[in-house]
Amino acid sequence: MLICFLTQHCKEIKMINSNKLYFITAPLGHYSAWCFNNLDALLYLNDNNKIYFRFGTASRLDLATEDSPYDRISLIIKDQISNFHNTNFFYYGWEVVPCLNELYRDFPNSEFLLVVNNLNDLGLENLEYGKIGNYNAEFLSKVAENHSAAIKSFIKDKICTARLREKKSDSGIVEKSITTYHLKN
């Protein structure tokens, strides 16, 4: 009887602290909507108790701040974890990219879903409200290139699942090509 009580009590304690963190990012913050529409298939997740939080909007791509994005991001994560129990948190946006190593280090048991575009098209028409159009293509190309390099550097030497996803035209020409990386910390 005592063992049964202790086992049940331990299960309850574990459930109270069962917050799971997911970090979703891509160069320029692309593919967030696609990721959210396909979460169940991408992460094998079927849970309705979720909170989404975006770090970095397209209109802030060129803003430099004195604060490290990681300091702000980690502060928000810790605050949310302490206030919401039994909740999965999905943090996404381009500002996650420069913090990948720190997030991996400081938030064990988290998962990362990273998307890299394999073609050199920026897909500007897909970003929010045309705000990305305020930047010139050269600037956006350079930022996207830096973000892609940061993601590839982050996954290097880590065990992850990589999947190539392509959309082909009726004639068989590849129109879109992305690679998704799923990394469990």
N, C-alpha and C positions, 0 to 999 in steps of 0.2 A: 504494500500500500504506500509506504513512504517512497519507494523507488518510483512508483507510478506518479506520485505527486511531484517529486523532483524532476522527473522527465517532462511532465506537462509544464511545470514552471519554467524549465530551461527553454522549452519550445516557445513559450510566450515571450520570454526575454529576447530570444533570437528574432522573433517576428517584429518586435518593437523597433529593432535596429536593422531592418532589412531593406534599407534604401540602396538602390542600385543606380550607378552613374553611367551614362552613355555620352560620349563626346562624338559629335557628327560634324565633319567639316570637309571642305573642298576649296580649291583655289577660288578666290573672289566670293566665296560663300555660295557658289553654284550648287544645285541639286538638292537643296534642303527640302523643298516641297516634294520632290521625287522620293527622297529618303523617308519622309513622314508618311507618304501614301503607301509605301511598301515596307514599313517597319516589321510587320508580322513575318513576311517572307525573308527579309534581309537578316533579321536578328532572331528569328524563331520566337518571337515574343507575342504573347496574347494577353495583354494586361491593360485594363482601363484606368488604372490609378497612376497617371503620368503628369508630369509638369514639364513644359517646354520653356527654354529660356535662351534667347539669342544674344550672342556677343558679336557686335560689329555689324553695322549696316553698310550698304553699298555707298551711301553718301559720306561715310567716314573713312574711306580707303586711304585718303591722303593726310588725315589728321594725325599729328604726332603729339603725344601727351608726355608729361613728365613722369607719370605713373606707369609702371610696368603693367601690361594687360594681365599678367598672371596674378599680381597682387589684388587687383579688382575682381578678377574671375574667382580666385580661391576664396576671397572674403564672401562673395555672394553664395558660392557653393556651400561653404560651412554654415552660413546663416540659414539657408534653406533646409539643409539636412537637419539642423537642430530644431526647426519648426515644423517639419512635415515628416511623419513616420510612415513606414510601409508604403513608400512612394518611389517610383522610378523617375529619375531626373534625366532629361535630354537637353544637353547643352550643345548649341550649334552656332555656326557663323564663322566668318573668316578670322576673327580675333583668336579663335582657338588654335589656329595653325602655329603662331609663334610660341605657344605655351605647351605644345604637345609633350615634350620631355619632362617638364615640371609636373604636368597633370598626371602623367604616367608614374612618376616617382612618388607623388604625394597622395594619390587616390588609388590605393590598391583595390583590386576586385572590380575595377571599372572596365568598360569596354569602349572601343574606338571603332567608328565606321568612317572610313576615309575614302573619298572619291576623287579620282584623277582623270581628267579628260585626256584621251590619247590622241586626239586630233588638235590641230592648232587653231580651231575656231573658238572664239570667246563666248559665243552664244549670248550676245548682249541683249537680244530681244527677250530672253527668259528672266532677266533680273527685275527686281521690284520697281514698279512705278516709273521706269525709265531713268531713275536717278543715276544709274551707272553711265548713262549717255552723257553725263556732264564731264566725263573724263575722256581724254583722247586715247585712241587705240594703242599707241605706243606705251603710254603709262600703264594701261590695263594689262597689256601683254607682258610687261616687265613684272608687275605684281603677280600675275598668274604664274609666270615662270618661277618666281621666288617661292610662292606658296607650294607649287608642285615639287620643287627641289626640297623644301622643308619636310613635306609629307614623305617623300621617298627616303630621305635621310632618317627620319623617325622610324620607319618600318624596317630599315636595314638591320639585319641580324636579329630580328624578332620573329617569333613564330606567329603567323597570321594566315587567314584564308583570303586568297585573292581570286576574284572572279572577273573575267572579261565579259562585258555586256556590249553588244553591238546592235544597231538598227540598220538594216539594209534596205535599199530601194528595191522596187520590183525587178530591176535589172541586175541586182546582186551587188551594187556598189555600196560600200559602207558609208552611211550618212552621219552616224554618231557612234562613238566608241569611248567607253569609259571602263576603268578598272575600279572595282570596289575592294577595299581592304578591311577585313574585320579582325580586330586584334583584341584578345581577352587578356587583361592585365592580371 
